[in-house]
């Protein structure tokens, strides 16, 4: 470049821009720390919520001489199986 076209930036303007960037960086770090903390808190709450439930297994027995049993539960699931005969 030609030296005549390069303009100097005043010191006060440069310092003002640097101060604004430092404030923006500080705000970004604070928001990042808050977001990471919220991520851990929300995951902890989901684990607490899921640990309140108990897994229950139910055994259903039917007698059928044809060899095939079908059972439709309250939730709409269809269970197919063979008899013990």
JOWO-V609154 format. One record per residue. N is the residue number from 1. RES is the residue in one letter. PHI is phi as a letter, one per 20 degrees, with the letter a starting at -180 (999 if undefined). D_LAST is the distance of its C-alpha to the last C-alpha in Angstrom with 1 decimal. Layout:
n = {N/N}
res = {RES/RES}
phi = {PHI/PHI}
d_last = {D_LAST/D_LAST}
This chain:
n = {1/2/3/4/5/6/7/8/9/10/11/12/13/14/15/16/17/18/19/20/21/22/23/24/25/26/27/28/29/30/31/32/33/34/35/36/37/38/39/40/41/42/43/44/45/46/47/48/49/50/51/52/53/54/55/56/57/58/59/60/61/62/63/64/65/66/67/68/69/70/71/72/73/74/75/76/77/78/79/80/81/82/83/84/85}
res = {X/X/X/X/X/X/X/X/X/X/X/X/X/X/X/X/X/X/X/X/X/X/X/X/X/X/X/X/X/X/X/X/X/X/X/X/X/X/X/X/X/X/X/X/X/X/X/X/X/X/X/X/X/X/X/X/X/X/X/X/X/X/X/X/X/X/X/X/X/X/X/X/X/X/X/X/X/X/X/X/X/X/X/X/X}
phi = {999/f/f/f/e/e/d/e/e/f/f/f/f/f/f/f/f/f/f/f/f/f/f/f/f/f/f/f/f/f/f/f/f/f/f/f/f/f/f/f/f/f/f/f/f/f/f/f/f/f/f/f/e/d/e/c/d/d/d/d/d/c/d/b/e/f/o/c/d/c/c/d/e/f/e/n/f/d/d/d/a/d/e/e/f}
d_last = {95.1/98.6/99.7/101.5/98.3/96.4/96.9/96.6/94.3/96.0/94.8/94.1/91.9/89.9/89.5/88.4/85.7/84.5/84.3/82.2/79.9/79.6/78.7/76.1/74.5/74.4/72.7/70.1/69.4/69.0/66.7/64.6/64.3/63.4/60.7/59.1/59.2/57.5/54.8/54.0/54.1/51.8/49.2/49.5/49.0/45.8/44.4/45.3/43.7/40.4/40.3/40.3/36.7/33.7/30.4/27.5/23.8/21.3/17.7/15.8/12.6/11.2/8.8/8.3/7.2/8.8/6.8/9.9/11.4/15.2/17.4/21.2/23.0/26.5/28.0/26.6/24.2/21.1/17.9/15.3/12.0/8.5/5.5/3.8/0.0}
